[in-house]
Amino acid sequence: MNKYLDALNKLQDTFTVCGVSIRNIDLPQIAVVGCQSAGKSSVLESIAKQDLLPRGTGIITRRPLVLQMINESQPFTENNRSFHTWAFFLHCKDKRFLNMKEVQQEIIDNTNSVCGFNKGISDQPIHLKLHSTKVPSLTLIDLPGLTKIPVGDQPRDIDRQIEKLVRSYVNNEQTIILAISPGNVDIANSDSLRLAREVDPKGLRTLGVITKVDLMEDSAESINLLQGKCINMRLGLVGVINRNNELLQKGTSVEKALEYESLYLKKKFPNMESIMGVPYLSKRLCQLLMKKLKCALPGLAGEIDKQLMEHRNHLEEFGSEVTDARMEIVNLVVKFNNNLTNSFLGKATQEHEEESTCLKKGRRIVCMRKRFSSGGSKLLEVLESNLKVLDQISIEGDSLEVNEQVRACTGYQPSLFVPDSVFSVMISRNVHLLYRPVENVIEAARDCIDKRIVECSEQTFKRFPKLEMEVIAHAKQILQKQIPRIKDFMVQFLDIQQGFINTKNPQFDDRYNIASTLFTKKEENNSSASMPPLGQSTQFMAMQNTSETQPSLDKEEVKEKEKELMIKLLERYFDIIKDMLKDTLLKAIIRILIVDFTSECSTSILSKILDDDLKELLNETPGIGEQRSHSLKMVETLTKAKHLLANIGLY
């Protein structure tokens, strides 16, 4: 038992010295709850076997007192004198108290320094560590006594303040509630039992204590109460005797009072004295605390591991304090550029290896890697969405316009067939429709890359907001320099499409099928036929039709068929240009706005910012230093806690 309770004491020491709240890590503890003058402090003194708590009327306990008792095998020796009891306060550092009267006065002085000299209360606890060869290894928390009516200069809502403070301790599922009720008052009016039943309705962690048993009425009802027949207490009720005012005025020691209690219980309750009294109460508390501790330790070990991992990840994210500003900036900018590059280009094998490594360090970094790796797919989604606009652009032209273009191209000379030049003119004019959509796609790509620059910067330069702003500004400038270059390239591409109409493009071979379908009543497979030049195709097909079984077409019908064929061939060739445009535009964006941009990014950024005030650029975000210190302290504390648990075989 001592091994586990000693480990609990050391864990409490570790977390207390840390001086910070550790979420989700609640050590088993015992909270002493009762109304004013119920005898709470007397019970604690009897367990501690020392007069160490202030006494008086009204609210004496105005702050939680965490009394950590540590059983020592040997007394403390100083100046050839042996002391079986000594004490330390957390706020007094290493000062050792050998006189318990000084302990009492220190509690009073420290309470007044925090709460003032009125009757106000505070939730800031006093930590008192009591070493003794006579005490069990227990930690008890003495809480302010519950009250109903403010007295004197007490705050008007003192009752609510105290109950709120008490509930903040007893609501914790790891807290054993020691509910103190005076024996000379009707148990039905016990505020401590009322509160305990509200927070622990099943009574799984409530131990009742009846004080002032010697002042109880001598009746069968009192016996039934102590035997638990009046009130069902799952963990039981323990009767004890307090030192009354007469004994206190005589200076009766705690040990003498315990002897008196033992004699009185043997005489008054001969059949129950083995389950009554302060010694039994101490033993029972140790048993309950031990049971609670054994149940809590496995979950506690898991929570310590989890939080230790989190704080180590935080330290990795926050980084260490900067010693070489120039090297720090170089490393960060290179890291930023690598993150940005991997975000867009993607390196499946490398990313998989990085994620596998990061899994050992915590889920948070894995999520960050996954966010980075989505940059390329996001850009592709944006491009595909905007490139669909090109598919929606259709050829502008109908039969009337074909007629106008024929007249414009032939002048006063009548034309037998639609000239090739009509095809070239109309294609050239429709290519002009593509310039603006191409610019829109480029702008959309730039906006997407801008967002990714900001996201990668926020992750990389989280500690240094000024450096982050500088890098974002320079990176966007470098990206903006690429925009005229890619726009000029795409304008040149479209100019080339206008300058030469390649009717022998392999993708345009299906014009045979288009013409065949148009000039025959029934579809025939003419893929083996040799097709003459574009301007003679309609005449050729018309002559072929008249030479076969199909009825011949009149002159007007032939002209209409020629115009219709021209429009269909314009649509087909325009689709070919759009397909080539989409493919070229996508590749140009990847090459110029991604590959060329990222390859130039880090070098250009460093050349611009390394001449600035490096110290100012590395001013950390307010709070980062405090968070780093907090995480360092937490890692140290949790590591110590883990070693303590390892010593009792939990790792």
C-alpha angles and dihedrals in degrees: 000000000000091000092060096040091048088052089050091052091050091048090051089050091049095050094041094051088048087068095207133099114255110207120225092008108107118165119210110265141165119239119198110217128182145120123274114291092011090125101258096140091045091055090051092048091049091053091045091043089220138101096234107131127084118252134203143099129305120010107355098157102060098157131040109267113208103203110193111189118197121191111225124198094207132039122244115255125208128163090354090304124118121218120195092190132039135155144209131200119212091223092051094058110210099350110133118214114208097167115068091206087064089051090055092049093047090054090052094046095046092047091052092047091058104030100030126233095291124083097271121131136221134203091217104110129223112226114212121178114198118195116193143148088224104054134081119241098262138135118213130177116216108207129194112274118260114250137179107199126043114236129204113330095350115131114268092241096044091126092058092043093054095044091049090051093048092047091053086067104035095046088070109100090216092060121099109213116222100197110200119201125173115240094220093062128071106269090219088071095052109135092193094056091045092054092043092054091050094055097030106031094167092050093231094141105024123104115185124217125194110202128194092034088164089064095053120112114264099244144118088253091063090051091050090050093053091046090055095246096122098046122027106231112176093203093037140240123274122201119213138172122233128206106261125218092266093057091044092052090051089053094242109179124232092249092054090048090053090052089051090049092052093051093045094050093048090052099040101033106023093161094048106034092103091064096040136070136054096286090056090044090054091049092047092050091051090052094049093045091048092051092047091048094052090052093047101044100078092051090042091054091051093049091049090053091048095050093042089056092047094051093046088053089049090053090050089051095046092044127206126295113287116255101162109038096188095050091044092055093046092051093047095048091048089048090050092050092048091050091049093048094047089045092062106027098037123208107210099193095044094045091050091052092048093050092048090053094046092051087072090054100048145290094266095071091044089058090050091053090050091051090052094048091055093067096088094047091047091053090048090052091052092048094047091049092051095041089059087070088069090058090057093058108097131191116275110224144088138181093284092053091047088054091050092049091048091053091046092051098043101041114189093344110096113233126226093193137019105273122236089238090069089060092049094047094049094046091049092050093049093049085067087069090068100059097080097044089051090055090050091054091050091050091049090051091050092051091051092050090047090057092049090050090055093046094050091045092052090054096043101039100033090128095050114048095176092052089047092054092048093050093047092050094048094043091052090049091053090048092048090055089061094054098076089045095055092041091053090048093052092045088053090049092053091044089055090052089053095045097057128027107202105201089173092066105135090231088059093060091098088076085093091064091045092054093042093052092048097050101042129071090215126038112254131181105246096162091124093053120107110236121210124222119304096260092053099044097094093049091048093050092044091053091047092052093051092050092057134057093283116104114254122256122236122237097265093048090052091052092049090048090051092053092046091049090049091054093048092049090048090053092048095048091045090054089053091053091049092050091051090045094053092048094047094044093051092049092045092052092050093046101041105027097037114021099032093038096051093043090056098036106084096041094049094045093050092048089056104041103036089076092056128089097288095190092057092048090055096053103131126234109268108267098024092101091050091047091050091050090047092051091046090052091046093050090050093047096045092046090055090048090051091052090050091053090046089058091062093048103261094125 
